[in-house]
Amino acid sequence: MALLSEYKESHFIKLFLMGDAGTGKTVAACSFPGPIKFYDFDGKISSAYSYLKKNNPKKLEEIDFESCVPSDGIGSAYAKMDASLEPILNEYKKTGKLSDGKFEYKTLVIDSTTIMAEDLLNWLLAFEKGIKRNTTIKSRAVPGQQDYLIFAPTFASLLHELLPLPWNVVMTGHISVKQDDKTGEIRRGAAIPGRMSGQIGIYFNEVYRSFVSNGKYTAQTQADLYYACRSQLQGIPSPVSLAYDELAKYLV
């Protein structure tokens, strides 16, 4: 048994950042402490490169990125990230350092989770051969209910493996807007397949929505009727400027 007075607070930010395209998600992720391990599923790393080249060129040397833009329908991009992460996580188990031999990483970025999750579902379709599927569709395999049932725990197991580790984690995602067929209620959440759309925020301490206000990248940090945002950073305003230096002011 441990007393709450002995609790050790984390100085790492675990952030799920959802927002429309062009609201600064990628640039914000690159503002976190380096070295950064960056997995680019969106193909938008060029926006961060252009911004940093002009405003903070030294930061470019701190970002180790891998292009994981999907190029097929069998989940090869997700498999590439998984293969890349394996030696880093194995190194941590051996040495206590999140390193690949070149850098000791302080931040992990997956940009975006929306594309990564779709490719993970494609990977499951190609990998899980034990599921009976509709074979009358000849163009490609189409996920069924059983695939989504497998997808959710597979996705959750990835989060359970990455989030407890001693580094900052930033996973970006796009916004899904859906209308309930029965109530007509408009629901906004992460654009992720299946029930993980509404559940991914459960796993993160920080869940923000990115938007542009007066020409500046901004984050909503508190929930309202439209977005289930939240923060465990005491005293953080909503909205707040979307950059690590601003968020770090509220780390205890």
Protein Blocks (a to p, Z undefined) as FASTA:
>chain_A
ZZfklpccdfbdcddddddehilmmmmmmmpccddddddfkopmmmmmmmmmmmommlmm
mpccddfbdfbfnopmmmmmmmmmmmmmmmmmmnopacehjaccfbdcdddfklmmmmmm
mmmmmmmmmbccdfkbmkbccddfklmmmmmmmmmmmmmmmmmpccdddddddddddddf
klopacdddddehjllmmmmmmpmbdcddddeehiacddfbdcfkbccddfbehiacddd
ddfklmmmmpZZ
